[in-house]
Amino acid sequence: MNNFCEKTALACRALSDKGISFEKDAPLSMRTSFKIGGNADIAVFPETEAQLLAAVAALRGADVRFMLIGNGTNLLFSDKGYRGAVIITKKMRKISVDGNILSVLCGDSFTEAAVAAKDASLTGLEFAYGIPGSCGGAVCMNAGAYGGEVSGVLLDMRVLDTASGEVFTVSKADADFSYRHSVIRDFPNYAVISARFALRHGDKNEINAYMQDIMGRRRDKQPLEYPSAGSVFKRPAPDMYVGKMLEDLGLKGFTIGGAQVSQKHAGFIINVGGATASDVLALVDHIKKAVLAAYSVELECEICAVSEE
């Protein structure tokens, strides 16, 4: 047994001893919205904050490389998979309301948070309805849509430093929010455990009507019927829309392998069947070169590509 296998075996024993669910040789294509990616050596499924901390300690103790993901809606894993452990927080779910404060664990979907707010007659989170990512991921990237974003409603977040095991609170003032950015993105070892949102009391029927309007617009404009990772590129400027740029360049429907620029919304790359990570990356590269040549603009990806090692 080589050193890597020994480390993996040690990690699995530690996880088992702590009663934490895990899976060996786990297909990542089943854990991402793109439906792309090879297998991870281990997939770990904590259900509570305590289990998350214990899982991180076990993997660090075994010297096994690891990363945390939520719903996998903004990730592109390598076709060769991931050598190490992927901690998947989807089972860490709990939403509670205290007055106008909505508290959400990292594994809850952002859409579920919007529904919980509506059910409590709280307004301010309607924009999150239909965003498929987890709450942890949404806070990390300052997710937004239809005029709203996380930075407008976040009160604070609990953060885990996976390198030290320390847990601490980051206030909105210290979150360094900007377009699709928070302080979490500056530190790869930071992960959001939970978040609190400061909302306002409103009329439940009006909140619901606005949410349904948002969902209707999503269905009309976005290729929700295909696997994707959402919008591929950040807007280069507030008044520059990548989808319109690509449409004007005639790139709608442009395909490499199983990856295609959506004909419904050119800002999306979709998996039309059997797409590989290599297909997506080649298509991203083609788009970036075309935009640079036509507009002298360098596009920046929102999607995070994760290498095998």
N, C-alpha and C positions, 0 to 999 in steps of 0.2 A: 504494500500500500504506500503510495507516494505521500509527500508532505501535505499536498493540497487535500487529498482524500482524507488524511488523518484529521486535518483541521475541520473539514466538513462533518465528519463523523462525530468529532468532539462537540461541535455546535449542535448537532441533532440530539445528542444525548442530553445536553444542557437544556435545550428547549423542551424535550420530553419530560425531564425531571421537574421542570417548572409548570408543566401542564399546559403549555402553549401549543396550539395547533400549527402544524406545518406540513408541507408536501415536498417530496424530493422530485427533481427533474420535472419541474412544473412549467407547462406551456404558457408563455407570456402572451401569446396571441389571444388567449381567452381572457386576459386581464387588462386589455387596452381597447379603446374605442376604435382604433385603426384596424384591429384584428390582424396585427403583424408582429412578428418576433419569434425567435427561437425559444429554447427552454432555459429557465433559471435553475441553478443547482438546488436551491431551496427557495420555497415561497413560505413566508411566515404570516400567520393571521391572528394578531393580538385582538382581544375584545375589550380591553380596558387600558387606562393609562398605566396602571401597575404592570400589566402584561407587556405593554410596549417597552417600558423601561427595563423590564427583566429580559426581554428579547434582545434589546440593544446590548445589554451587559453580557449576555451569553455569547453573542456574535463577536463582540469586542474581545471577550476573554479567550475565544477560540481563534482569534486573529483571522476572521472570515470577512471579506469585503461585503458591504451591504448598502442598500439604499431603501428609502421609504417612498411609497406611492399611495395614492388614494384610488380614484376611479380610472386612472390611466388614460385620461382624456387629452393629455397634452404631450404624450410621450411616443417616441418611435424607438423601439428596441431593435438591436441588431438581429439579423437573420440567424446569427450563430448563438443568440441567447445572451445570458448574463452569467459570468463566472462568479458566483457568490450567492448571497441571499437577497431576495427582494421582500421587504416587509410591507404587506398590503393592509392598509388601515380600514378597509371597507366595513369591517365588523365593529369598529369603534363608533357607536352611534348612540347619541342621547341629545335630545333637544328639550330645553326647559325655558319657561317664561317667568320673569319676576318684574311685574309692572310693565315698563316699556323696554326692558332689557331681555334680549333673546340670546341664550347661551347654546352653543352648538359644538359637538365633538367633531374632530377632524374627518371622521369617516362618513358622516352624513353628507348626502348630496346637497349642493347649493339650492337645487330646486326644492328639496324637502324643507330646507330652512325657510324658503319663501312661502311655502304652503303653511308651515307652522306659524309664521308671522301673520299671515292672512287669517288663519283660524283664531288667532288671539286679537284680531282687529288692530294689528299694528302695520303701519305703512312705512315705506322706505326701502324695502327689500324686493319690491315687485320686479325690478330689472333682472333679478337672479332666476326668475322662473323660466325654465327651459335650458339653463346653463347646466350641462351634464356633469361637470367636475365636482369633486368633493369640496367640502368647506375648507379643509386645510389647504388644498391646492388653490382654491379661489382667493383666499387671503394672501397666500404667498405671492401670487402674480397680480394682485389688485385687479381681479376680474371685473369686467363691466360690460354693459350693453344698454342701449336705448336710454342714454342720458344718465345712467347711474353707475356707480362703481363702489367697490369695497371701502375705499378710503372715505367715502361720504357717510358711512354708517358704522364703521368699526369703532368700538369703545376700547378694547384691548384684546390681546391674544396671549395664550400660554405657549411657550416655546421650549423645545428640547434641544440642547446641544448634544448631538449624538457622539461627539468626540470626548466629552467629559462626563456625560450623564446628568449634567445640571439642568434643572427646569426653572424658568424665570418668566416674568410677565413683561410684555412690551406694550406700551401705551400707543394710542394712535399718533401722538405727538412725536414718538421716537421710532415710528415704523418706516420713515423715509419713503412715503408713498410717492409714486409718479406713474406715468402711463405704463401699465403692465409691469409694475415693479414695486417691490417692498424690500426692506432690509433683509428679509429672509433669503432673497435671491443673491445677495452679496456674500452669504456664508453657506457653502454647500453642506456643512454639518448641522445647520439649523433646520428644524422641522416644527410646523405648527401642530400643537396637540388639540387646542380648542380655541374658540373665539367668542367674544361677546359683542353684540350689536346694539347700539342705542337707536331705537326707532321711535315713531310717534303714533299716538292713538288715532285711528281713523275709522271710516265706515267700511265694514266688511264687504258689503255688496259692491261698493265702488272699487275697493282693492281687488276683488275678484274679477270685476269687469276689465280692469286695466291689465291684469295678468293674462286673461284670456285673449285680449287684444295683442299683447306681446307674443303669445304663443302662436296666434294666427299669422302674425307677420313672420315669425321664424319659419313656420311650415311653408309659407308662400315663397320665401326667398332663399332658404337654406336646404341643401341636399340631405335632409335628415334620414332619408331612406337608405343611404350608403354609409359604410364605415368610414370615419374620418377622424381627424384630430382638431376639428373646428377651423377657425381662421389660421392660415399658415404663416402669414407675415404681419408684423406690426405696421401700422400706418406710418409712413416716413414723415408726415406732417399732418396737423389737424385737418387740413382741407384736401389731403391726398388719400384716395381710397384705392387700395391695391386691386380689389376686384374689378373696378372700372378701368384701371390701367391695363390689366391683363386682357380684359374684354376688348379694349381698343386695339391691342396688339394682335388680336385674333387667336388668342391662346385658349379660349373656351373649347373644351373637348380634346385638347392636346394630351396625348397618352404615351407613356413609357411603361411597357410591361402591363401590369395590372393597376398602375397608378394614373389617374386622370385629373386634369383641371376640370372641375365641375362645370357642366353646361348650364346649371341652374344659378350658380354663384361662383365666379372665377376666383374668388378669394379662398376657396376650399380645394384641397386635393383629396380625392375620394379613392377608395379601394373598390374597383369595379369587379374584382374577383382575382384572387391569387396574387395580389400585390406583395412585393417584398420590400424590405427597408431600402435595399439598393435601388429599386424602382423609384421610390419616393425621393430619395436623396438625389438621384439623377434628374428627376423632374424639377426639384427645387433649384438645382444648379442651373438648369436650362432657363428657368423663369428669371432667376437673378441676373443672368447674363443678358437676357433679352431686355429687361427693365433698365439695366445699367447702360446698355447701348442706346436705348430709345430715350431715356429720361435723365441719364447721368445720376441716377439714384441707386444707392446700395441698399437692398432690402435686408431686413433683419428678421430671422425666423422667430415665431412664437413657440413652435414645436421644439421640444428638447430631444435630440438624438442621443441615445445611450449606447455606448460601445460594449463589446463583449467583455473586455478586460479593463 
